[in-house]
Amino acid sequence: MTRLSSSRGLLTGALGRWAAFALPLLAGLALPAGAVEGEVVFVRGDARLLPAEGPARILRAGDKIAPGQGLQTGKDGYIHIRFPDGGFVGLRPASRFALEAYGVDPASPEGLKVRYRLEQGTVRTITGKAIEQDKSRYRFNTPLAAIGVRGTDYVVQVTDNAARASVNAGTIVLAPFGAGCEAAAQGPCDTINARTLAAMGNAYLEYRAGAVAPEIKRAAMPNGAPTLPEEPSPQKRAEAGAALTTVDPTATATANRINDVLGGEAASRTPAPPPVSEVPPSVVVPEPPPQVTWGRWASIATLSPTVAEQTAKGYESRLSNPLFGLMSSSMPETLPKQGVAGFNLRAGEAYLREGASLTPMVLRDASLTVDFGNRRFDTRLTVSGAGLDLPLAATGSVQWQGYLLGDNARSTMEVVGLLAGPGATEAGYLFDKTLSGGASLSGATAWRR
């Protein structure tokens, strides 16, 4: 009885704080054409519906939530909402959430729109089929930052001074509010301080009040509320993959000796003249476009290509640092389960950042090795220019989705990257290195084996 009273007191006090946040915002919203309601499919503990007008009421399974309404959970409350197009929202304990818009009509510019806002707590969302038609019509706002998606299952957490997000599937873009990123806008914010994160496990984005940009944290996102089995399970691709083909050095040496012998005998003989035949015209087979590339953000948008230009070519932004968005046309369906592969640097770009000044740098002595059996990678390169000749190295893990996550404690540069192409034949990564005096290095690389 004491626990229930305490929980109700927490909820009642929170409702007053919610009113200051949500009701002025929600009361003026009119339902656009194509708007749909979500259905409450699961409730546990203290859970309330916050109408646009009138008092809060207890929420039950089967209830509907319409755009312009909010949801509130107490310290033991859970709410799961399903939308007609398959979209999902799951509130965890001590959360305050507003459904600002949910429209599924692509025929009307205002009819296709999804807008959420989380004031406090933790929410998991899965985008529905409607927003897959135009992801620029989706927005998830927090008090500090905005989130846009590219077809995604992700979790957002808001505290008094931070916004965090981890990704189960797909990709998100997290950007702090400011010039070029307004709370009233739709879609992801394409600003220099935006950061991209794809599903890679044991990593999340965090933006703290007063910081310049979000940071990638290489750990599981802190979560005080357990995930319930009633939530949808993230779909994990099969890890099965063909083993890398290995070459027996003994067999290779034997074959070389046989070729040497045959070549010597052939040189001592007079070969018969070959039959006369017409030589067909040579056909030049164009090299396929790379699976991995990068684009530049607004800070160096005078150089081409930009992230927007690469997106128009069919590449999808997967990861980002202050200067570059690392992009790929696809992720590998499976990874090799064993074998060690060496990659050659196909292209690279780096800059020395000193305040607003950018100085181009040169990359050399580069190597990348991926141990598929142990799911590890090692890389090194030397950055030269502007009086610097700095060797850098990193080691880290290969996530099951194909992402490369550097181990900062054992590396001299921060690295996030990915594998791409059939059989993971290509790779790319972004790197950053903080220098003395406030300077730093940022670069992008693409590799092929």
N, C-alpha and C positions, 0 to 999 in steps of 0.2 A: 504493500500500500504506500509506503514511504517512497519507494522507487517511482511508482506511477505518478504520485503528486509532484515529485521533483522533476520528472520528465515533462509533465504538463506545464510546470512553471517555466522551464526552459523554453518550451514552445511558445507560451504566451508572451514572454519577454521578447522572443525573436520576432513575433508577428508585428510588434510595434516598430522594430527596426526595418522589417520588410516593407511596411506601409510607406515609409519614407523613400524607399528605393523603388518599389514596384508600382504602387497604385497610381501615382501621377503619370507614370510612363504608360501604363496599360489602359487607363480609363479612356484616353483619347483615341485609341486604335479602333478603326472600323475594319470589319472583315472584308478582305478583297475578294474579287471573283476567283473562284477555284479553291477557296480556303476549305480545309477539312479539319475534322476533329480527331484527336487521338483517343484511344480507349485504354483505360487503366486495366492491365491484365494481371497485376500482382501488387499487393499491399502487405506490409508488415510493420507493426509498431505504430508510433505516432506519425500520421501522415495527414496533411490538410490541403484542400483546394482553396486557392485565393482568387475569388472572382474579380473581374474588373470593377465591379461595384458590389457593395454589400459585405457582410461579415464572412470570415473564413468558416469552412465547414469540414467535418471529418470526411476523408476520402475512402471509398470502398471499391473493390474490384467490380468492373463493369461500368463505372462512371466514365463520363466523357470530359475531355479537356479541350477547350477551343482556343484559338489564337486570341491573345489579350488577357489570358488568365495565367496564374502562377501556381507553383507547388512549394510546399514546405514540409520538411521532415524533422522530427525530433531526434534525440541522440540515439534512438534505436529504430528509426524509421527507414523504410525502403519503399520506393514507388517505381513500377515499371510501366511504361507507356508504349503502345504500338500504334503506328499510323497506317492508313490504307495502302500506302505504297511500299510497306515493309520497313519504314524508318523506326528506330527504337531510341528511347530515352530511359535511362535508369538512374534514379536519384539514390544516393547512399545517405547515411545518417548525417544530421545537422547540416542540411543543404537548403538553399533558397534559390529557386529557378523560375524563370519567366519564359513562356512560349509566346514570343512576340508575333510570329507569323508562321503559317504553314499552308502554302498553296501549291497545288499540283497541276494547274492548268497551263501548259506551255503556250497556248494560243494567245494569252494575254501577258504583257510585260510585267504586270503586277500580280498575275495569277500564279506565277511560278516563283515562289520565294519561301525560304526557310530562314528564320531568325530565332536564335536562342540567346538567353542571357543568364549567366550564373553569378550570383552575388556572393555566395558563400558555400563551402562544402565541396562535394565530389559528385560528378555526373559522368556516366558513360553514354556515348551516342553512337549510333550506326546510321549512316545516311541511307535514305530510301531511293527507290528507282527514279522518282521524279527528278531529283536534283542531279542525277547522273546526266541528264540532258543538257544542263547548263550549270556548272559548278560555281560560276560567278554570281549565282543567285542565292548562295548559302553564306551565312555568317553566324559565328558563335562569339558573343562578346563577354568579357569579364570586366571588372572595374578598371583593370590596368592595361589590358591588351585584347587584340582581336585574333580570331582563329578562322582561317579559310581551309577548304579541303579539296582533295582531288580523289574522291571516292574512298570513304574512310570509316574505320571503326576505331574510336579513340576515347581516352578518359581525360577529363579536365578536373583540376583541383584548384580551388581558390581559398587563400587564407587572407589575413589582414594586410599582408605586405607582399604577397607573391601570387603568381598564376603559373600553374604547371600543366603539362600535357604529355601523355605517353600514347603510343600508337600500337594498336593490335593488328591493323591491316590498312594499307593505303598510305597516304601522305598528308601531312598538315603543314600549314604555314602560320607561325605565331609572330605577331608584330606588336610592339607597344604603340599606344595611341600617340598621335602627333601629326606633324605636317605630312600629308599624303596617306594618313590612316585615321579616318574619322569613324566614330562609333555608329553614325547613321548610314554609313556606306554598306555596300554588299560585296561579297567575295573576299578573297585573300588580299592583304595589303602588300603591294609590290614596292617596298621601300628598302633603303640601305640597311635598316635595323631589323628587317624581317629575317627569320630563320626557319629553315625547312627541316622536317624530321619525318622519316619513313619508319615503318615497323621494323625494329631491329632487336627488340628484347633488351632488358637491362639498360635502358637509356630513356631519358625524357628531356623535354625542354623546360626551362625555368626562367621566368622573368620576374625580377624583384623591383619593387618601387624605387625609383631613382636611378636604376641602371640604364645604360645606353641601349643594350640589346639583350635578347634572351641568350641563355647559355645551354649547351648540351651537357647534361649530367650523366655520367657513365655509371648508373646504378638503377635499381628498381625504384620507381617513384614511391615516396613515402605514402602510405595509405593506412589510416587508422581504422577504417571500416572494412571488414572482410567482404569479399565478393561472394554473393549467394549462388548456389547451383541453379537457381531459377533464371539467371542471366543467360543470354545466348553465349555459346562457346565460340571463341575466335577460331576461324578455320585456319588450320595450319597445313601448309602444303607438305606432301610426302617428302621425306628426306632421302628417299631412294635415289640413287644415281649410279651411273656406270663408272667403274674404276678407270683411272687414267691409264692409257696404254704405256707400258714401260718397255724400254729397249734393253735387251741383254747385251752388255758390252762385249762378252766373249763371242756371241754370234756375229756382232757387227765387225769385230776384228777379223774373224774367219772369212766373212763375206768380202772384206777389203782385200785380204790376201788372195782369194780366188780371183777377184777382179784384176789384181796386179798381174797374176800369172797369165790369165787369159789375155790381158792387154798386151803383155810382152810378146806372147806367141803371135797375136794378131798383127803386131807391128812388123814381125819378120816375114809375114806372108804377103803375097800380092793379092789384094782383094779382087773378086770378080766385079766387073762393072755392074752397077745397079740397073734394074730395068727403067727404061725411060717412061716417065709419067708426068702428067700435068700437075703442077704445084697449085693447090687451091689457094685462093687469096687468104692472107692471114686475118684472123678475127681477133680484135682486141676486146677482151672481156673486162668491163669496168670493175674496179674494186668496189665491193659493197660499202655503203656508208657505215661509219663506225657506230657501234652500239652505245658507246660512252662518249660524252662530250661535256662542255660546260658553257655557260653564258655569263655575262657580266651584269652586275647590278647598276643602279643609277649612278653610283659614285665614279664609274669609269665607262658610262654608257656611250661616250664619244667613240669608244673602240667597239668594233663589231667582232662577233655577234653578241647581242644582248640576250638575256634570259627570254624576253618576249619573242625575239627572232628565232631562237632555238625551239621554243614551244610551237611556233607556227610550222616548223619543219617536222613536228611529230614527236619531239623529245619531251620527257616529263621530268620536272625538277624533283630530285629526291633528297638532296642534302644541300646545305649552304654554309658559307662563312661570310665575313664582312664584304668581300669583293665578288665572290663567284657563287653561282648555283650549279652544283654537279647534277648532270642530267643523263638519262638513258632512255632508249626507245623501248626497252623491256628489261625485266629481271629474269634470271635463269629459272626455268621450271624446276630443275633439280640441280644439285651440286654433286660433283664426283665424291665418292665416299672414301677414297684413298688416293695416295700418290702425292708427289711434290712437284709443283710447276713453277718455272721461272718466267717472268714477264719482262718484256722490253718496253722502255719508255717510248711511246708513239708521239706524244705532244705534251708540253708543259708550259706554264706561265706563272710568274710570281712577281710580287712587288714589295718593295720596302715602303712601309707606311710611317710617315713622320707628320703627325697632325693631319692637315688636309693635303699634304704632298705625297705623291706616289712616284717611286723610282723603279723602272723596270729592272728585273734581275735575271740572271742566267742560271739554268739548272744543268748540272753535269754529274757524271759518275753515279747514275741512278740505277737502282736495282729493286725488284719486288719479287719475293718468293712466297708462295701460298702452299701450306701443308694441309691438304684437304683431310687427311686421316685424323690429324689432331686439331683441325679447325683453328689454325694459327696462321699469322702472316708476319713477315719481317720486311722492312723496306729501309732504304737509305738513299740519300742524295746530298749534293753539295750546292749551296746557293751562293752565287758570286755576283759582285757588282757593288758600286758605291763604297769601295774600300773594304768590303767584306768578302771573306772566303770561308763560309761556315758549313761544315759537315753536320748533317742532321740524320737521325735514325729513329725508327719507331717499330714497336712490336705490339701485337694485339690479337684479338679473336675474330674468327669468321662466324657470323651469325647464320642460323639455318636459312634465313631468307636471302643470303648472299651479301649482307652488309659487312663492312670491315670497321671494327671499333677499336681504336688504339688504346693501349694501356699507358696512361700519362705517367704513372709512377715509374715505368721502365723505359720511357721514351724521352727524346730530346726535342720532339715537336708533337703537337696535337694533330691527330689524323682521324678522319671519318671518310669512309669510302664504300665502294660496292663492286661486285662482280657482275658481269653481263655476258650476253651471247650464249648460244647453244654450248653446253658443257663448260660454261664459265671461261670462255676463251679471251675475254676482255676484262679490264678492270679500270677503275679510276678512283682517285681520292683527292680530298682537299686537305691542306695542311696549314697550320698557324704556329708561329713562334714569337713569343714576347721577348723583346730585347731591352736593354737598359735605356734610360732616358725617355721612356714612353713610346719608343719606336717598336715596330713589330713587322713580321714577315707574314704574308698570306699568299698561298699559291694553289694551283689546280693542276692535276696530272691525269693523263690517259695512257693506258698500257695495253699491250697485246702480246699473246704468246703464239 
